C-alpha cells in the first residue's frame, strides 16, 4: 500500500535560526578546508620542483 505524504511541521523562528547557524558554520568549515588544501598543494608543488637527492629510482615500488 502506498504511503501517504505527511505535511511538514510549521517552521518556527528557532528552527530557522538553527538552520541558518548550521549553514553558516558548514560554509565556514568548507572554506577553511578548501584554503588548507590549496596551501598544502602549493607547499607540495614547491617541494616537487627540487631534484630528488640520491640515485634515481629505476624500479617502481610495489603497490601492495
For each residue, the residues with C-beta under 8 A, 3 or more apart:
1:
2:
3:
4:
5:
6:
7:
8:
9:
10:
11: 15 16
12: 15 16
13: 16 17
14: 17 18
15: 11 12 18 19
16: 11 12 13 19 20
17: 13 14 20 21
18: 14 15 21 22
19: 15 16 22 23
20: 16 17 23 24
21: 17 18 24 25
22: 18 19 25 26
23: 19 20 26 27
24: 20 21 27 28
25: 21 22 28 29
26: 22 23 29 30
27: 23 24 30 31
28: 24 25 31 32
29: 25 26 32 33
30: 26 27 33 34
31: 27 28 34 35
32: 28 29 35 36
33: 29 30 36 37
34: 30 31 37 38
35: 31 32 38 39
36: 32 33 39 40
37: 33 34 40 41
38: 34 35 41 42
39: 35 36 42 43
40: 36 37 43 44
41: 37 38 44 45
42: 38 39 45 46
43: 39 40 46 47
44: 40 41 47 48
45: 41 42 48 49
46: 42 43 49
47: 43 44 50
48: 44 45
49: 45 46
50: 47
51:
52: 56 57
53:
54:
55: 58
56: 52
57: 52 60
58: 55
59:
60: 57 63
61:
62:
63: 60
64:
